[in-house]
Amino acid sequence: MYETPFTLDGRAHGELNEQYKRKTIITTSHSFPYIKTRVAVISREQVQMLKLVQLCIHTTSCRLSLSMVEFFVMIN
């Protein structure tokens, strides 16, 4: 999976309220790491396009949830 920034008018970067991120999931013929340096891509799927502000909120909430889980695991 990788993420690429973009704007609706085609530029890679712009003002904060114009920026989006596209998540792309690729499926390969072999798992990583593999002996060869190049692995054939079987399929590519673009998952979602999020405004950068929405992505920041989502990322922050995911990190907070993960931190809370780790905290409760530590105290138990």
C-alpha distances in whole Angstrom, upper triangle without the diagonal:
4,7,10,14,16,20,21,24,21,22,18,20,23,25,23,24,23,19,16,13,10,7,6,4,6,9,11,15,15,13,12,15,17,20,19,18,16,14,15,12,13,12,9,9,10,10,12,14,15,18,18,20,19,16,18,20,17,15,19,20,17,18,22,21,20,23,25,24,24,28,29,28,30,33,33
4,7,10,13,17,19,21,18,18,15,17,20,22,20,22,20,16,14,10,8,6,5,7,8,12,13,17,17,16,15,16,19,22,20,18,17,16,16,14,16,14,11,11,10,10,12,12,14,16,15,18,17,14,16,19,16,15,18,20,17,18,22,22,21,23,26,25,25,29,30,30,31,34,35
4,7,10,13,16,18,16,15,12,13,16,18,17,18,16,13,10,6,5,5,6,9,11,15,17,21,21,20,18,20,22,25,24,21,20,19,19,17,18,16,13,12,10,10,10,10,11,12,12,15,14,11,13,16,14,13,16,18,17,17,21,21,21,23,26,26,26,29,31,30,32,35,36
4,7,10,13,15,12,11,8,10,13,16,15,16,14,10,8,6,5,7,8,11,13,17,19,23,23,22,21,23,24,27,25,23,21,21,21,18,20,17,14,13,10,12,11,10,11,12,11,15,15,12,14,17,16,15,18,21,19,20,24,24,24,26,29,29,29,32,34,34,35,38,39
4,7,10,12,10,9,6,7,10,12,11,13,10,7,6,4,6,9,11,15,17,21,23,26,27,26,25,26,28,31,29,26,24,24,24,21,23,21,17,16,13,14,12,9,10,10,8,12,13,11,13,16,16,15,18,20,20,21,23,25,25,26,29,30,30,33,35,35,36,39,40
4,7,8,7,6,4,6,8,11,11,12,9,6,5,6,8,11,13,17,19,23,25,28,29,29,27,29,31,33,31,28,26,26,26,23,24,22,18,17,13,14,12,9,10,10,10,13,14,13,15,18,18,18,21,23,23,24,26,28,28,30,32,33,34,36,38,38,40,42,43
4,5,5,5,6,6,7,9,10,9,6,5,6,8,10,14,16,20,22,26,28,32,33,32,31,33,35,37,35,32,30,30,29,26,27,24,21,19,16,16,14,10,11,9,10,13,14,14,16,19,19,20,22,24,24,26,28,29,30,32,34,35,36,38,40,40,42,44,46
4,5,7,9,10,10,11,12,11,7,8,8,11,11,15,17,21,23,26,29,32,34,34,33,35,36,39,37,34,32,31,30,27,28,24,21,19,16,17,14,11,11,10,12,15,16,16,18,20,21,22,24,26,26,28,30,31,32,34,36,37,38,40,42,43,44,46,48
4,6,9,10,10,12,14,13,9,10,11,13,14,18,19,23,25,29,31,34,36,36,35,37,38,40,38,35,33,32,31,28,29,26,23,22,18,20,17,14,15,14,15,18,19,19,21,24,24,25,27,29,29,31,33,34,35,37,39,40,41,43,45,46,47,49,51
4,7,9,10,13,15,15,11,10,11,12,13,16,17,21,22,26,28,31,33,33,32,34,35,37,34,31,29,29,28,25,27,24,20,20,17,19,17,14,15,14,15,18,20,19,21,24,24,24,27,29,29,30,33,34,34,36,39,39,40,42,44,45,46,49,50
4,6,7,11,13,13,10,9,11,12,13,17,18,22,23,27,29,32,33,33,32,33,34,36,34,31,29,29,29,26,28,25,22,21,18,20,18,15,16,14,14,17,19,18,20,23,23,23,26,28,28,29,32,33,33,35,37,38,39,41,43,44,45,47,49
4,7,11,12,13,10,8,9,10,11,14,16,19,21,25,26,30,31,30,28,30,31,33,31,28,26,27,27,24,26,24,20,20,17,18,17,14,14,13,12,16,18,16,18,21,21,20,23,26,25,26,29,30,30,32,34,35,36,38,40,41,41,44,46
4,7,9,11,8,6,9,10,13,16,18,21,23,27,29,32,33,32,30,32,34,36,34,30,29,30,30,27,29,27,23,22,19,20,18,15,14,12,11,14,16,15,16,19,20,19,21,24,25,25,27,29,29,31,33,35,35,37,39,40,41,43,45
4,6,8,6,6,9,12,15,18,21,24,26,30,32,36,37,35,34,35,37,39,38,34,33,33,33,30,32,30,26,25,21,22,19,16,15,12,11,13,16,16,16,19,20,20,22,25,25,26,28,30,31,32,34,36,36,38,40,41,42,44,46
4,6,5,6,10,13,17,20,23,26,29,32,35,38,39,38,36,37,40,42,40,37,36,36,36,33,35,32,28,27,23,23,20,16,15,11,10,11,14,15,15,17,20,20,21,23,25,25,27,29,30,31,33,35,35,37,39,40,41,43,45
4,5,6,9,12,15,18,21,25,27,31,33,37,38,36,34,36,38,41,40,36,35,35,35,32,34,31,27,26,22,21,18,15,12,9,7,8,11,12,11,14,16,16,17,20,21,22,23,25,26,27,29,31,32,33,35,37,38,39,42
4,6,8,12,15,18,22,25,28,32,34,38,39,37,36,38,40,43,41,38,37,37,36,33,34,31,27,25,21,21,17,14,11,7,7,7,10,12,12,14,16,17,18,20,22,23,24,26,27,28,30,32,33,34,36,38,39,41,42
4,7,10,13,17,20,23,26,30,32,36,37,36,35,36,38,41,39,36,35,35,34,31,32,29,25,23,19,19,16,12,11,7,8,10,12,13,14,16,17,18,20,22,23,24,26,28,29,30,32,34,35,36,38,40,41,43,44
4,7,10,13,16,20,23,26,29,33,33,32,31,33,35,37,36,33,31,31,31,28,29,26,22,20,17,17,14,10,9,6,5,8,10,10,12,14,15,16,18,20,21,22,24,25,26,28,30,31,32,34,36,37,38,40,42
4,7,10,13,17,20,23,26,30,31,29,28,30,32,35,34,31,29,29,28,25,26,23,19,17,13,13,10,6,5,4,5,8,9,8,11,13,13,14,16,18,19,20,22,24,24,26,28,29,30,32,34,35,36,39,40
4,7,10,13,16,20,22,26,27,25,25,26,29,32,30,27,26,25,25,22,23,20,16,14,11,10,8,5,5,6,6,10,10,8,10,13,12,12,15,17,17,18,21,22,22,24,26,27,28,30,32,33,34,36,38
4,6,10,13,17,19,23,24,23,22,25,26,29,28,26,23,22,22,18,19,16,12,10,7,7,6,5,7,9,10,13,12,10,13,16,14,14,18,19,18,20,23,23,23,25,28,28,29,31,33,33,35,37,38
4,7,10,13,16,20,21,20,19,22,23,27,25,23,21,20,19,16,17,14,10,8,6,5,6,7,9,12,12,15,13,11,14,16,13,13,17,18,16,18,21,21,21,23,26,25,26,29,31,30,32,35,36
4,6,10,13,17,18,17,17,19,21,24,23,21,18,17,16,12,13,10,7,6,4,6,8,10,12,15,16,19,17,15,18,19,17,16,20,21,19,21,24,24,23,26,28,27,28,31,33,32,34,37,37
4,7,10,14,15,14,14,17,18,22,21,19,17,15,14,10,11,8,6,5,6,7,10,13,15,18,19,21,20,17,20,21,18,18,21,22,19,21,24,23,22,25,28,26,27,30,31,31,33,36,36
4,6,10,12,11,12,15,15,19,17,16,14,11,10,7,7,6,4,6,9,10,14,16,18,22,22,25,23,20,23,25,22,21,25,25,22,24,27,26,25,28,30,29,29,33,34,33,35,38,38
4,7,9,9,11,14,14,17,16,16,13,10,9,6,5,5,6,9,12,13,17,19,22,25,25,28,26,23,26,28,24,24,27,27,24,26,29,28,26,30,32,30,30,34,35,33,35,38,38
4,5,7,9,11,11,14,13,13,10,6,6,4,5,7,9,12,15,17,20,22,25,28,28,31,29,26,29,30,27,26,30,30,27,28,31,30,28,31,34,32,32,35,36,34,36,40,39
4,7,10,12,10,13,12,13,10,7,6,6,6,9,12,15,18,20,23,26,29,32,32,35,33,30,32,34,31,30,33,33,30,31,35,33,31,34,36,34,34,38,39,36,38,42,41
4,7,8,7,10,10,11,10,7,8,9,10,12,14,17,20,21,25,27,29,33,32,35,33,30,32,34,31,29,32,33,29,30,33,32,30,32,35,32,32,36,36,34,36,39,39
4,6,6,10,11,12,11,9,10,11,12,14,15,17,20,20,24,26,28,31,30,33,31,28,30,31,28,26,29,30,26,27,30,29,26,29,31,29,28,32,33,31,32,36,35
3,5,9,10,10,10,9,12,12,14,16,16,18,20,21,24,26,27,30,29,32,30,27,28,30,27,25,28,29,25,25,29,28,25,27,30,28,27,31,32,30,31,35,34
4,7,9,9,10,10,13,14,16,18,19,21,23,24,26,28,30,32,31,33,32,29,30,32,29,27,29,30,27,27,30,29,26,28,31,29,28,31,33,30,31,35,35
4,6,7,8,8,11,13,15,18,19,22,24,25,28,30,32,34,33,36,35,31,33,35,32,30,33,34,30,30,34,33,30,32,35,33,31,35,36,34,35,39,38
4,7,9,9,13,15,18,21,22,25,27,29,32,33,35,38,36,39,38,35,36,38,36,33,36,37,34,33,37,36,33,35,38,36,35,38,40,37,38,41,41
4,5,7,10,13,16,19,20,23,26,28,30,32,34,36,35,38,38,34,36,38,36,33,36,38,34,34,38,37,34,37,39,38,36,40,41,39,40,44,44
4,7,10,13,16,18,19,22,24,26,29,30,32,34,33,36,35,32,33,36,34,31,34,36,33,32,36,36,33,35,38,37,35,39,41,38,39,43,43
4,7,9,13,15,16,19,21,24,26,28,30,32,31,35,34,31,32,35,33,30,34,35,32,32,36,36,33,36,39,37,36,40,41,39,40,44,44
4,6,9,12,13,17,19,21,24,26,29,31,31,34,33,30,32,34,31,29,33,34,31,31,35,34,32,35,37,35,35,39,40,38,39,43,43
4,6,9,11,15,18,20,23,25,28,31,31,34,33,30,32,34,32,30,34,35,32,32,36,35,33,36,39,37,37,40,41,40,41,45,44
4,6,7,11,14,16,20,22,25,27,28,31,29,27,29,31,28,27,31,32,29,30,34,33,31,34,36,35,35,38,40,38,40,43,43
4,7,10,14,16,20,22,25,28,29,32,30,27,30,32,29,28,32,32,29,31,34,33,32,35,37,35,36,39,40,38,41,44,43
4,7,10,13,16,18,22,25,26,29,27,25,28,29,26,26,30,30,27,29,32,31,30,33,35,34,34,38,39,37,40,43,42
4,7,9,13,15,18,21,22,25,24,21,24,26,23,23,27,27,25,27,30,29,28,31,33,32,33,36,37,36,38,41,41
4,6,9,12,15,19,20,23,21,19,22,23,20,21,24,25,22,25,28,27,26,30,31,30,31,35,35,35,37,40,40
4,6,8,12,15,16,19,17,15,19,20,18,18,22,22,21,23,26,25,25,28,30,29,31,34,35,34,37,39,39
4,7,10,14,15,17,15,13,17,18,15,16,19,19,18,20,23,22,22,25,27,26,28,31,32,31,34,36,37
4,6,10,12,14,12,11,14,15,13,14,18,18,17,19,22,21,22,25,26,26,28,30,31,32,34,36,37
4,7,9,12,10,9,13,14,13,14,17,18,17,20,22,22,23,26,27,28,29,32,33,33,35,38,38
4,6,8,6,6,10,11,10,11,14,15,15,17,19,20,21,23,25,26,27,29,31,32,33,35,36
4,5,5,6,9,10,11,12,14,16,16,18,20,21,23,24,26,27,29,30,32,33,35,37,38
4,5,5,6,9,10,10,12,14,15,16,18,20,21,22,24,26,27,28,30,32,33,35,36
4,5,5,6,9,10,11,13,14,16,17,19,20,21,23,25,26,27,29,31,32,33,35
4,5,5,6,9,10,11,12,14,15,17,18,20,21,23,24,26,27,29,30,32,33
4,5,5,6,8,10,10,12,14,15,16,18,20,21,22,24,26,27,28,30,32
4,5,5,6,9,10,11,12,14,15,16,18,20,21,22,24,26,27,29,31
4,6,5,6,9,10,11,12,14,15,17,19,20,21,23,24,26,27,29
4,5,5,6,9,10,11,12,14,15,17,18,20,21,23,24,26,27
4,6,5,6,9,10,11,12,14,15,16,18,20,21,23,25,26
4,5,5,6,9,10,10,12,14,15,16,18,20,21,23,25
4,5,5,6,9,10,11,12,14,15,17,18,20,21,23
4,5,5,6,9,10,11,12,14,16,17,18,20,21
4,5,5,6,9,10,10,12,14,15,16,19,20
4,5,5,6,9,10,10,12,14,15,17,19
4,5,5,6,9,10,11,12,14,16,17
4,5,5,6,9,10,11,12,15,16
4,5,5,6,9,10,11,12,14
4,5,5,6,9,10,11,13
4,5,5,6,9,10,11
4,6,5,6,9,10
4,5,5,6,9
4,5,5,6
4,6,5
4,6
4
